[in-house]
Amino acid sequence: TDLDTYGLMSHMNEEGQRNEALQAFRDMYTQAIGTGPVMDFLSQTGLDALRGADIISSVTGNYSSDIEYASNSFAKSMKGAAQVLQADIGTRICYAQHGSFDAHTNGIALQEGLLTDVCGGIYDFYRDMKDHNKSEDVLIFAFSEFGRRVRDNGNGTDHGSGGVAFLIGDGVKGGHY
């Protein structure tokens, strides 16, 4: 959720020690290539993960924005998506999620905070994309993984078949579908 701390062995403060540990992984994966299709696949996957981590960790250094994202985990994820998309490293899809909305009681109070986080993160992300002339290239698809009943059970709502999804972006023709 936070690209400033993203990466392999990022907990290691001493750069030389970290590079040595990462080189051990590279050596391990490289030596296994050519020993069979399964090991080739696993080795290439490991090398790709190392390469991908290096690419992703480089995007924060080139990112500049006047948008101040909130400090919650969803806003940090949305900022990370903005950093990756503005870096033009070939990423086509970013995915962010926010906690559990699965509250059967006290749902209004709980969801007010959760929805404030989600709305704020989406708003800041969209403004960031707009400020960097990238908003026409972005479509936000916000959805819930399960539905709720409309009728209150006296203390909240129970699982049901009612669900919602939103599309947000410059190219969206608004309405209820």
ROTI-61903 format. One record per residue: x, y, z of N, C-alpha, C in turn; chain; residue number from 0; residue in one letter. Coordinates in nm, 4 decimals, always signed. Example, Ala and Ser with C-alpha at 12.3 -4.5 7.8 and 13.67 -1.06 7.14 Angstrom:
BEGIN
     n.xx     n.yy     n.zz    ca.xx    ca.yy    ca.zz     c.xx     c.yy     c.zz ch   i aa
  +1.3190  -0.5690  +0.7800  +1.2300  -0.4500  +0.7800  +1.3200  -0.3300  +0.7800  A   0  A
  +1.2850  -0.2250  +0.7080  +1.3670  -0.1060  +0.7140  +1.2900  +0.0030  +0.7870  A   1  S
This chain:
BEGIN
     n.xx     n.yy     n.zz    ca.xx    ca.yy    ca.zz     c.xx     c.yy     c.zz ch   i aa
  +0.0803  -0.1210  +0.0000  +0.0000  +0.0000  +0.0000  +0.0841  +0.1269  +0.0000  A   0  T
  +0.2139  +0.1149  +0.0175  +0.2990  +0.2335  +0.0253  +0.4263  +0.2079  -0.0548  A   1  D
  +0.4399  +0.2743  -0.1679  +0.5558  +0.2500  -0.2536  +0.6863  +0.2996  -0.1930  A   2  L
  +0.6789  +0.3865  -0.0923  +0.8019  +0.4322  -0.0282  +0.8719  +0.3196  +0.0468  A   3  D
  +0.7967  +0.2179  +0.0865  +0.8566  +0.1050  +0.1585  +0.8490  -0.0241  +0.0768  A   4  T
  +0.8145  -0.0147  -0.0503  +0.7967  -0.1325  -0.1349  +0.9323  -0.1895  -0.1771  A   5  Y
  +0.9379  -0.3196  -0.1932  +1.0570  -0.3819  -0.2493  +1.0999  -0.5037  -0.1711  A   6  G
  +1.1973  -0.5714  -0.2250  +1.2531  -0.6896  -0.1612  +1.3663  -0.6470  -0.0688  A   7  L
  +1.3654  -0.7022  +0.0483  +1.4688  -0.6744  +0.1481  +1.4733  -0.5258  +0.1847  A   8  M
  +1.3602  -0.4572  +0.1731  +1.3589  -0.3132  +0.2006  +1.3798  -0.2830  +0.3492  A   9  S
  +1.3670  -0.3849  +0.4336  +1.3904  -0.3653  +0.5771  +1.5384  -0.3525  +0.6095  A  10  H
  +1.6255  -0.3901  +0.5150  +1.7696  -0.3839  +0.5383  +1.8172  -0.2411  +0.5143  A  11  M
  +1.8724  -0.1796  +0.6167  +1.9158  -0.0398  +0.6060  +2.0501  -0.0250  +0.5367  A  12  N
  +2.1383  -0.1208  +0.5542  +2.2723  -0.1106  +0.4974  +2.2676  -0.1543  +0.3506  A  13  E
  +2.2972  -0.0612  +0.2602  +2.2827  -0.0833  +0.1155  +2.3683  -0.2000  +0.0650  A  14  E
  +2.4921  -0.2101  +0.1102  +2.5802  -0.3178  +0.0649  +2.5267  -0.4549  +0.1042  A  15  G
  +2.4784  -0.4661  +0.2256  +2.4234  -0.5929  +0.2746  +2.2973  -0.6293  +0.1960  A  16  Q
  +2.2139  -0.5308  +0.1679  +2.0913  -0.5544  +0.0902  +2.1267  -0.6003  -0.0513  A  17  R
  +2.2212  -0.5334  -0.1150  +2.2613  -0.5716  -0.2509  +2.3188  -0.7124  -0.2546  A  18  N
  +2.3919  -0.7477  -0.1512  +2.4497  -0.8827  -0.1423  +2.3398  -0.9886  -0.1309  A  19  E
  +2.2391  -0.9602  -0.0497  +2.1264  -1.0535  -0.0336  +2.0484  -1.0663  -0.1638  A  20  A
  +2.0233  -0.9554  -0.2312  +1.9509  -0.9606  -0.3591  +2.0320  -1.0348  -0.4656  A  21  L
  +2.1636  -1.0167  -0.4641  +2.2482  -1.0887  -0.5595  +2.2431  -1.2386  -0.5352  A  22  Q
  +2.2323  -1.2789  -0.4105  +2.2193  -1.4215  -0.3786  +2.0927  -1.4781  -0.4418  A  23  A
  +1.9830  -1.4021  -0.4373  +1.8595  -1.4460  -0.5029  +1.8779  -1.4537  -0.6539  A  24  F
  +1.9403  -1.3515  -0.7133  +1.9635  -1.3529  -0.8581  +2.0460  -1.4754  -0.8974  A  25  R
  +2.1526  -1.5014  -0.8209  +2.2398  -1.6167  -0.8503  +2.1623  -1.7475  -0.8388  A  26  D
  +2.0800  -1.7584  -0.7376  +2.0024  -1.8801  -0.7159  +1.9089  -1.9045  -0.8350  A  27  M
  +1.8395  -1.8006  -0.8786  +1.7446  -1.8159  -0.9890  +1.8170  -1.8408  -1.1210  A  28  Y
  +1.9271  -1.7712  -1.1446  +1.9993  -1.7838  -1.2714  +2.0583  -1.9232  -1.2878  A  29  T
  +2.1126  -1.9815  -1.1818  +2.1762  -2.1126  -1.1908  +2.0782  -2.2235  -1.2225  A  30  Q
  +1.9512  -2.2033  -1.1906  +1.8526  -2.3090  -1.2141  +1.8005  -2.3102  -1.3576  A  31  A
  +1.8254  -2.2039  -1.4351  +1.7764  -2.1986  -1.5735  +1.8497  -2.3036  -1.6564  A  32  I
  +1.7725  -2.3778  -1.7328  +1.8288  -2.4828  -1.8181  +1.8234  -2.6209  -1.7566  A  33  G
  +1.7609  -2.6337  -1.6386  +1.7557  -2.7648  -1.5733  +1.6205  -2.8334  -1.5917  A  34  T
  +1.5341  -2.7768  -1.6749  +1.4036  -2.8368  -1.7016  +1.2957  -2.7309  -1.7069  A  35  G
  +1.1825  -2.7631  -1.7697  +1.0786  -2.6614  -1.7898  +1.0198  -2.6053  -1.6610  A  36  P
  +1.0038  -2.6882  -1.5594  +0.9469  -2.6378  -1.4341  +1.0451  -2.5431  -1.3667  A  37  V
  +1.1696  -2.5832  -1.3562  +1.2704  -2.4974  -1.2932  +1.2957  -2.3722  -1.3767  A  38  M
  +1.2902  -2.3856  -1.5107  +1.3051  -2.2674  -1.5957  +1.1949  -2.1664  -1.5654  A  39  D
  +1.0716  -2.2165  -1.5544  +0.9581  -2.1285  -1.5261  +0.9738  -2.0625  -1.3895  A  40  F
  +1.0063  -2.1422  -1.2879  +1.0226  -2.0873  -1.1525  +1.1378  -1.9870  -1.1471  A  41  L
  +1.2477  -2.0194  -1.2131  +1.3628  -1.9293  -1.2132  +1.3303  -1.7984  -1.2838  A  42  S
  +1.2645  -1.8078  -1.3991  +1.2292  -1.6858  -1.4723  +1.1307  -1.6012  -1.3926  A  43  Q
  +1.0375  -1.6670  -1.3234  +0.9425  -1.5948  -1.2396  +1.0149  -1.5207  -1.1282  A  44  T
  +1.1119  -1.5846  -1.0656  +1.1903  -1.5201  -0.9604  +1.2685  -1.4014  -1.0128  A  45  G
  +1.3334  -1.4179  -1.1279  +1.4090  -1.3079  -1.1880  +1.3166  -1.1934  -1.2276  A  46  L
  +1.1995  -1.2272  -1.2816  +1.1021  -1.1242  -1.3186  +1.0535  -1.0478  -1.1959  A  47  D
  +1.0342  -1.1182  -1.0841  +0.9913  -1.0526  -0.9605  +1.0984  -0.9549  -0.9125  A  48  A
  +1.2238  -0.9946  -0.9182  +1.3327  -0.9049  -0.8794  +1.3377  -0.7830  -0.9707  A  49  L
  +1.3256  -0.8056  -1.1006  +1.3282  -0.6959  -1.1975  +1.2082  -0.6032  -1.1769  A  50  R
  +1.0907  -0.6633  -1.1557  +0.9697  -0.5843  -1.1329  +0.9790  -0.4993  -1.0074  A  51  G
  +1.0358  -0.5563  -0.9020  +1.0520  -0.4809  -0.7772  +1.1438  -0.3611  -0.7987  A  52  A
  +1.2491  -0.3786  -0.8777  +1.3388  -0.2667  -0.9082  +1.2668  -0.1579  -0.9870  A  53  D
  +1.1865  -0.1991  -1.0844  +1.1138  -0.1014  -1.1662  +1.0142  -0.0244  -1.0804  A  54  I
  +0.9348  -0.0970  -1.0019  +0.8333  -0.0324  -0.9191  +0.8974  +0.0609  -0.8161  A  55  I
  +1.0077  +0.0186  -0.7568  +1.0696  +0.1024  -0.6536  +1.1298  +0.2301  -0.7116  A  56  S
  +1.1493  +0.2364  -0.8424  +1.2064  +0.3558  -0.9041  +1.1031  +0.4650  -0.9309  A  57  S
  +0.9737  +0.4324  -0.9287  +0.8728  +0.5309  -0.9697  +0.8546  +0.6442  -0.8696  A  58  V
  +0.8819  +0.6218  -0.7423  +0.8600  +0.7286  -0.6441  +0.9591  +0.8430  -0.6613  A  59  T
  +1.0780  +0.8134  -0.7077  +1.1794  +0.9176  -0.7263  +1.1454  +1.0148  -0.8376  A  60  G
  +1.0669  +0.9716  -0.9343  +1.0318  +1.0572  -1.0477  +0.8948  +1.1220  -1.0324  A  61  N
  +0.8277  +1.0959  -0.9218  +0.6914  +1.1434  -0.9012  +0.6911  +1.2795  -0.8340  A  62  Y
  +0.6082  +1.3678  -0.8853  +0.5922  +1.4991  -0.8269  +0.4454  +1.5369  -0.8345  A  63  S
  +0.3893  +1.5846  -0.7245  +0.2488  +1.6205  -0.7235  +0.2211  +1.7208  -0.6129  A  64  S
  +0.1231  +1.8068  -0.6372  +0.0788  +1.9014  -0.5354  -0.0376  +1.8457  -0.4533  A  65  D
  -0.0853  +1.7271  -0.4899  -0.1981  +1.6660  -0.4202  -0.1487  +1.6064  -0.2890  A  66  I
  -0.2180  +1.6364  -0.1799  -0.1842  +1.5786  -0.0504  -0.2847  +1.4688  -0.0191  A  67  E
  -0.2423  +1.3457  -0.0364  -0.3270  +1.2308  -0.0054  -0.3364  +1.2133  +0.1457  A  68  Y
  -0.4471  +1.1583  +0.1918  -0.4641  +1.1286  +0.3341  -0.3653  +1.0199  +0.3763  A  69  A
  -0.3548  +0.9961  +0.5047  -0.2569  +0.8987  +0.5552  -0.3148  +0.7585  +0.5702  A  70  S
  -0.4428  +0.7360  +0.5340  -0.4996  +0.6017  +0.5481  -0.4468  +0.5096  +0.4378  A  71  N
  -0.4611  +0.3799  +0.4567  -0.4023  +0.2823  +0.3643  -0.4622  +0.2904  +0.2243  A  72  S
  -0.5908  +0.3215  +0.2126  -0.6506  +0.3310  +0.0796  -0.5942  +0.4506  +0.0031  A  73  F
  -0.5823  +0.5646  +0.0685  -0.5252  +0.6825  +0.0026  -0.3806  +0.6552  -0.0397  A  74  A
  -0.3047  +0.5848  +0.0445  -0.1674  +0.5498  +0.0079  -0.1654  +0.4581  -0.1146  A  75  K
  -0.2606  +0.3654  -0.1225  -0.2696  +0.2779  -0.2398  -0.3020  +0.3576  -0.3649  A  76  S
  -0.3921  +0.4531  -0.3522  -0.4286  +0.5357  -0.4679  -0.3109  +0.6240  -0.5105  A  77  M
  -0.2361  +0.6738  -0.4142  -0.1166  +0.7513  -0.4478  -0.0151  +0.6626  -0.5196  A  78  K
  +0.0001  +0.5397  -0.4718  +0.0895  +0.4452  -0.5393  +0.0460  +0.4196  -0.6820  A  79  G
  -0.0848  +0.4058  -0.7042  -0.1357  +0.3864  -0.8409  -0.1026  +0.5079  -0.9267  A  80  A
  -0.1182  +0.6279  -0.8712  -0.0852  +0.7500  -0.9445  +0.0636  +0.7528  -0.9796  A  81  A
  +0.1474  +0.7150  -0.8850  +0.2916  +0.7133  -0.9091  +0.3272  +0.6165  -1.0222  A  82  Q
  +0.2686  +0.4981  -1.0186  +0.2977  +0.3967  -1.1200  +0.2467  +0.4411  -1.2573  A  83  V
  +0.1241  +0.4909  -1.2632  +0.0669  +0.5308  -1.3914  +0.1384  +0.6515  -1.4504  A  84  L
  +0.1799  +0.7446  -1.3668  +0.2504  +0.8616  -1.4179  +0.3940  +0.8288  -1.4599  A  85  Q
  +0.4472  +0.7175  -1.4144  +0.5822  +0.6771  -1.4524  +0.5881  +0.6169  -1.5923  A  86  A
  +0.4724  +0.5849  -1.6488  +0.4661  +0.5262  -1.7840  +0.5592  +0.4055  -1.7994  A  87  D
  +0.5462  +0.3101  -1.7072  +0.6299  +0.1901  -1.7145  +0.5567  +0.0737  -1.7815  A  88  I
  +0.4397  +0.1020  -1.8376  +0.3654  -0.0009  -1.9093  +0.2509  -0.0625  -1.8326  A  89  G
  +0.2278  -0.0174  -1.7121  +0.1197  -0.0714  -1.6299  -0.0141  -0.0313  -1.6892  A  90  T
  -0.1028  -0.1293  -1.7051  -0.2340  -0.1018  -1.7614  -0.3451  -0.1098  -1.6561  A  91  R
  -0.3228  -0.1858  -1.5508  -0.4250  -0.2020  -1.4473  -0.3595  -0.1902  -1.3097  A  92  I
  -0.4188  -0.1081  -1.2248  -0.3797  -0.0989  -1.0843  -0.5012  -0.1401  -1.0020  A  93  C
  -0.4758  -0.2049  -0.8913  -0.5840  -0.2541  -0.8054  -0.5579  -0.2070  -0.6636  A  94  Y
  -0.6596  -0.1502  -0.6021  -0.6501  -0.1092  -0.4620  -0.7738  -0.1613  -0.3901  A  95  A
  -0.7590  -0.1892  -0.2630  -0.8742  -0.2332  -0.1851  -0.8713  -0.1652  -0.0496  A  96  Q
  -0.9888  -0.1626  +0.0128  -0.9950  -0.0965  +0.1423  -1.0769  -0.1787  +0.2405  A  97  H
  -1.0078  -0.2333  +0.3350  -1.0670  -0.2975  +0.4516  -1.1940  -0.3759  +0.4290  A  98  G
  -1.2617  -0.3986  +0.5345  -1.3839  -0.4771  +0.5303  -1.5035  -0.3876  +0.5587  A  99  S
  -1.5987  -0.3935  +0.4708  -1.7247  -0.3227  +0.4903  -1.8278  -0.4176  +0.5502  A 100  F
  -1.7854  -0.5349  +0.5928  -1.8760  -0.6395  +0.6399  -1.9175  -0.6138  +0.7841  A 101  D
  -2.0061  -0.5173  +0.8007  -2.0550  -0.4820  +0.9342  -2.2042  -0.5098  +0.9399  A 102  A
  -2.2434  -0.5984  +1.0273  -2.3848  -0.6313  +1.0414  -2.4526  -0.5417  +1.1452  A 103  H
  -2.3735  -0.4768  +1.2271  -2.4277  -0.3837  +1.3248  -2.3482  -0.2542  +1.3170  A 104  T
  -2.4115  -0.1473  +1.3567  -2.3455  -0.0168  +1.3575  -2.2908  +0.0202  +1.2200  A 105  N
  -2.3570  -0.0302  +1.1169  -2.3081  -0.0146  +0.9801  -2.2942  +0.1288  +0.9350  A 106  G
  -2.3872  +0.2128  +0.9729  -2.3827  +0.3519  +0.9257  -2.2582  +0.4221  +0.9796  A 107  I
  -2.2311  +0.4090  +1.1068  -2.1146  +0.4756  +1.1657  -1.9845  +0.4202  +1.1071  A 108  A
  -1.9749  +0.2893  +1.0953  -1.8543  +0.2280  +1.0409  -1.8348  +0.2660  +0.8947  A 109  L
  -1.9413  +0.2538  +0.8176  -1.9287  +0.2790  +0.6743  -1.9060  +0.4262  +0.6434  A 110  Q
  -1.9506  +0.5148  +0.7297  -1.9239  +0.6569  +0.7071  -1.7726  +0.6816  +0.7000  A 111  E
  -1.6992  +0.6237  +0.7932  -1.5534  +0.6388  +0.7923  -1.4890  +0.5698  +0.6739  A 112  G
  -1.5331  +0.4476  +0.6442  -1.4769  +0.3742  +0.5318  -1.5030  +0.4446  +0.3993  A 113  L
  -1.6260  +0.4908  +0.3806  -1.6609  +0.5593  +0.2560  -1.5904  +0.6941  +0.2444  A 114  L
  -1.5666  +0.7606  +0.3565  -1.4897  +0.8853  +0.3540  -1.3486  +0.8579  +0.3036  A 115  T
  -1.2864  +0.7495  +0.3522  -1.1528  +0.7116  +0.3051  -1.1537  +0.6817  +0.1555  A 116  D
  -1.2503  +0.6024  +0.1110  -1.2564  +0.5629  -0.0297  -1.2822  +0.6845  -0.1189  A 117  V
  -1.3810  +0.7651  -0.0826  -1.4133  +0.8833  -0.1636  -1.2945  +0.9795  -0.1700  A 118  C
  -1.2289  +1.0009  -0.0575  -1.1134  +1.0902  -0.0549  -0.9995  +1.0389  -0.1407  A 119  G
  -0.9713  +0.9094  -0.1309  -0.8634  +0.8502  -0.2105  -0.8911  +0.8586  -0.3593  A 120  G
  -1.0143  +0.8292  -0.3991  -1.0512  +0.8370  -0.5411  -1.0449  +0.9815  -0.5890  A 121  I
  -1.0968  +1.0731  -0.5084  -1.0962  +1.2144  -0.5453  -0.9533  +1.2649  -0.5655  A 122  Y
  -0.8655  +1.2366  -0.4705  -0.7266  +1.2817  -0.4812  -0.6576  +1.2179  -0.6007  A 123  D
  -0.6798  +1.0895  -0.6222  -0.6200  +1.0195  -0.7369  -0.6652  +1.0842  -0.8676  A 124  F
  -0.7945  +1.1089  -0.8805  -0.8469  +1.1660  -1.0038  -0.7903  +1.3065  -1.0270  A 125  Y
  -0.7847  +1.3879  -0.9212  -0.7250  +1.5218  -0.9337  -0.5787  +1.5126  -0.9752  A 126  R
  -0.5067  +1.4169  -0.9190  -0.3662  +1.3952  -0.9522  -0.3517  +1.3593  -1.0999  A 127  D
  -0.4364  +1.2695  -1.1472  -0.4326  +1.2314  -1.2884  -0.4661  +1.3514  -1.3774  A 128  M
  -0.5649  +1.4289  -1.3368  -0.6062  +1.5476  -1.4125  -0.4913  +1.6491  -1.4181  A 129  K
  -0.4277  +1.6740  -1.3038  -0.3163  +1.7698  -1.2980  -0.1996  +1.7284  -1.3868  A 130  D
  -0.1855  +1.5997  -1.4122  -0.0754  +1.5485  -1.4944  -0.1206  +1.5101  -1.6354  A 131  H
  -0.2368  +1.5610  -1.6749  -0.2927  +1.5365  -1.8093  -0.3043  +1.3880  -1.8417  A 132  N
  -0.3424  +1.3086  -1.7429  -0.3578  +1.1644  -1.7625  -0.5003  +1.1182  -1.7366  A 133  K
  -0.5890  +1.2085  -1.7008  -0.7242  +1.1669  -1.6628  -0.8013  +1.1050  -1.7790  A 134  S
  -0.7710  +1.1436  -1.9014  -0.8404  +1.0835  -2.0156  -0.7957  +0.9396  -2.0406  A 135  E
  -0.6844  +0.9008  -1.9827  -0.6308  +0.7658  -2.0005  -0.6730  +0.6707  -1.8895  A 136  D
  -0.7514  +0.7211  -1.7931  -0.7823  +0.6423  -1.6738  -0.9326  +0.6190  -1.6614  A 137  V
  -0.9673  +0.4967  -1.6280  -1.1045  +0.4610  -1.5944  -1.0999  +0.3931  -1.4577  A 138  L
  -1.1731  +0.4464  -1.3628  -1.1786  +0.3900  -1.2284  -1.3040  +0.3036  -1.2199  A 139  I
  -1.2859  +0.1805  -1.1764  -1.3968  +0.0875  -1.1564  -1.3997  +0.0534  -1.0082  A 140  F
  -1.4986  +0.1055  -0.9381  -1.5112  +0.0819  -0.7940  -1.6288  -0.0122  -0.7710  A 141  A
  -1.6045  -0.1184  -0.6936  -1.7077  -0.2193  -0.6737  -1.6940  -0.2839  -0.5370  A 142  F
  -1.7988  -0.3523  -0.4980  -1.7976  -0.4319  -0.3762  -1.7992  -0.5788  -0.4158  A 143  S
  -1.7326  -0.6613  -0.3386  -1.7241  -0.8042  -0.3735  -1.8457  -0.8834  -0.3281  A 144  E
  -1.9349  -0.8219  -0.2526  -2.0579  -0.8912  -0.2148  -2.1692  -0.7897  -0.1942  A 145  F
  -2.2915  -0.8393  -0.1926  -2.4079  -0.7518  -0.1822  -2.4652  -0.7451  -0.0426  A 146  G
  -2.5577  -0.6556  -0.0268  -2.6296  -0.6353  +0.0984  -2.7793  -0.6320  +0.0703  A 147  R
  -2.8557  -0.6661  +0.1716  -3.0009  -0.6474  +0.1632  -3.0309  -0.4995  +0.1805  A 148  R
  -3.1349  -0.4542  +0.1186  -3.1738  -0.3145  +0.1315  -3.2379  -0.2898  +0.2674  A 149  V
  -3.3183  -0.3831  +0.3129  -3.3925  -0.3662  +0.4375  -3.3001  -0.3784  +0.5588  A 150  R
  -3.3148  -0.2855  +0.6496  -3.2386  -0.2831  +0.7744  -3.2891  -0.3955  +0.8657  A 151  D
  -3.1972  -0.4628  +0.9340  -3.2375  -0.5696  +1.0259  -3.2633  -0.5173  +1.1672  A 152  N
  -3.2657  -0.3867  +1.1825  -3.2858  -0.3249  +1.3130  -3.1559  -0.2744  +1.3720  A 153  G
  -3.0436  -0.3241  +1.3195  -2.9133  -0.2847  +1.3707  -2.8099  -0.2733  +1.2589  A 154  N
  -2.8533  -0.2876  +1.1362  -2.7634  -0.2857  +1.0215  -2.8273  -0.3588  +0.9056  A 155  G
  -2.7453  -0.4153  +0.8192  -2.7981  -0.4923  +0.7065  -2.7251  -0.6251  +0.6964  A 156  T
  -2.7927  -0.7220  +0.6371  -2.7354  -0.8552  +0.6207  -2.6913  -0.8755  +0.4763  A 157  D
  -2.6161  -0.9825  +0.4535  -2.5738  -1.0154  +0.3181  -2.6974  -1.0366  +0.2312  A 158  H
  -2.6851  -0.9994  +0.1053  -2.7955  -1.0150  +0.0119  -2.7453  -1.0042  -0.1306  A 159  G
  -2.8367  -0.9830  -0.2209  -2.7991  -0.9807  -0.3621  -2.7837  -0.8396  -0.4168  A 160  S
  -2.8117  -0.7373  -0.3378  -2.7972  -0.5998  -0.3852  -2.6518  -0.5573  -0.3804  A 161  G
  -2.5980  -0.5172  -0.4937  -2.4594  -0.4731  -0.4999  -2.4485  -0.3459  -0.5811  A 162  G
  -2.3296  -0.2910  -0.5872  -2.3103  -0.1655  -0.6577  -2.1726  -0.1641  -0.7226  A 163  V
  -2.1631  -0.0938  -0.8337  -2.0351  -0.0695  -0.8997  -2.0418  +0.0694  -0.9619  A 164  A
  -1.9300  +0.1374  -0.9626  -1.9224  +0.2719  -1.0194  -1.8097  +0.2771  -1.1211  A 165  F
  -1.8327  +0.3475  -1.2310  -1.7290  +0.3812  -1.3273  -1.7059  +0.5310  -1.3178  A 166  L
  -1.5809  +0.5704  -1.3068  -1.5461  +0.7111  -1.2908  -1.4360  +0.7433  -1.3908  A 167  I
  -1.4556  +0.8475  -1.4678  -1.3527  +0.8890  -1.5618  -1.4054  +0.9878  -1.6632  A 168  G
  -1.3132  +1.0511  -1.7349  -1.3508  +1.1518  -1.8334  -1.4408  +1.0974  -1.9422  A 169  D
  -1.4200  +0.9714  -1.9816  -1.4958  +0.9133  -2.0917  -1.6274  +0.8513  -2.0522  A 170  G
  -1.6629  +0.8558  -1.9254  -1.7857  +0.7911  -1.8784  -1.9060  +0.8791  -1.9088  A 171  V
  -2.0048  +0.8212  -1.9707  -2.1332  +0.8892  -1.9912  -2.2199  +0.8520  -1.8725  A 172  K
  -2.2399  +0.9483  -1.7823  -2.3039  +0.9238  -1.6553  -2.4461  +0.8722  -1.6648  A 173  G
  -2.4896  +0.8167  -1.5569  -2.6248  +0.7682  -1.5472  -2.6345  +0.6461  -1.4583  A 174  G
  -2.7547  +0.5960  -1.4489  -2.7819  +0.4775  -1.3689  -2.8146  +0.3651  -1.4646  A 175  H
  -2.7386  +0.2562  -1.4576  -2.7576  +0.1449  -1.5508  -2.7861  +0.0188  -1.4734  A 176  Y
